[in-house]
Amino acid sequence: MRCLVQRVSEASVTIGESITGQIGKGCLILLGISKDDDESVADKMARKILDARIFEDGKGKTNLSLRDVGGQLLIVSQFTLYADYRHGNRPGFSNAGTPERAEALYDYFINKCKDQIAIVEHGVFGADMKVRLINDGPFTILYDSEELASNRDKLH
């Protein structure tokens, strides 16, 4: 699972002319799901992201989590985070999860976040979406469950 997390002042996702998700202060998560991911990976990634201290405290230090600041979430599916560009000029996506499995884990991840964050908005899996954001900082972090595999027990 790969999550590109951007701290935002505001963000929205639009399909056609309709806004399907919109948030104020919080995080935009572009969520990529691999063929090897399962619910346990989603659980650990959600915890890691929601506990990340990426918001400033009163002294200007990044000491506060999304929960601490009452932040909001916008989650957008992004299978292209699993692009394989090692061969040729056209990226391959064979490491991405199948659409059926990825959609189920996308929904699972959203619901896991909704259990812990008051406002969780999202896009529509597989749709052609336009994402707008004001990146706060900018502050962007890539979480990759494969890179953290050796530290799985530390994902808390």
N, C-alpha and C positions, 0 to 999 in steps of 0.2 A: 504494500500500500504506500502510495506517495501522496503527501498532502503539502501543497504549496500554500502557506498561511501568510496572509498579508494583513497587517494591522491597518484598519481603515477608519476614516472619519465618517464615511458613508459609502454604501455600495448598493448596486441593484442589478438584477438580471431581467432581461426583456426577451420575450418571444413574439415576433411580429411586432405589433403595436402595444402589446400588453405586458405590464410589469408583473412578473410572477413571484418576485421576491425583492425585498428592499429593507435595508437596515441603516441605523445610525452608527454610533461609535461601537467598534468591535473588530471582528475578524472575518475576512473572506477566505474560505477554504476551497481551493481547487483540488478535487479528490480524484486520484487515479487508483484503480484497483487492478491488481495483477491476477494471473491465473492461479496463483498459489495462496491467495489471501482467504481468510475465513473470519468468523465472528470473533475469535480470540484476538486476532490481529487488530480488528476494528475497535474492540474494547480498549486495548492497550494504547492504540494511537489516539483515540478520543481522550483518554485520561491524560496522556502526555501533552496534548495540545491544550486542553482545558486548564491544566495546571501550570502551563508555561508562564513564567513571569516576564511578560513582554510589554507591560504597561507601566508608565511612570508613577512613582509615589509622590508625595508632597515635596520631596527633596530632589526630584528629577532623576531618580534612579529607577531602572526597570526592575521593579520589585513586586509588581502586582499582576495577578492572573486575570483572565477574562471574567471569571466569577467575582473576583475582588472589586472590579470596577463596574459590575452590572452590565457588562458588554453584551452585544448581540452577535449572532452568527449568520452568515450567508454561505451555504454549501452548494457548490456547483460541480457536477460530474465532469471529468476531464481525462478521458482515456489516453489522450496524446502525451500525458506525463510518462507513458510507457513506450514512447517512440524509440525504435532501434535505428540509429542512423549510421551504423558502422559500415554498411555495404551500400554503395551506390548513392544516388542523390534523393531517392524517394524513401522516406522513413517507413519501417515496418512496425507492426503492432502485435506481433505474435505473443509477446509477453503480457499483454493486457488480458484481463479476464473476459470470458465470454459475455455477451450482452446480458443474458439471462442471469448469470451468477453475479456479474458486476452490479446490475440493477438491484438485486436482492440485498447485496452488501451496502450499496449506496443508501437504500431505504433504512437498513439496519443502523448504519452510522448516524444518519439523521435522527432517528428515534433515540439512539443512545445519547446524543447531544441534547435532545429535547428533555430528557430525564433530568438534566443538570443545569440547563441554561433556559431562562424565561422566554427569550425571543430567538427562534431558529427559523430562518427562511431558507428557501432552496430553489434551484432551477428544476427543470424537467429532464429526466434522464434521456439521453439520446437526441434531444431537440437541438435545433440550430438556435443558439442563444447569443445575445449581446450582453456583455458584462461591463458595467461602468463602476468605477471606484475612485475614491480619493484616498491614496495610500498615505497613511499617517507616519511620517518619519523621513523617508520611506523605511519601512520595517517589514522585511519579508524573510521567511524561514522555510526551507524545504525539509520536511520530515520524511524519511525513507525507512520503512520497516526492515528492508534488506540490510541496510547499513547498521541498523540497531540490533540485528539478529544476535550478535554475540553478546549483547547487553539486554536480551529479552527480559531477564528477571529484574532489571533495573527500570523497565518501562512501568512506572507506577503512577 
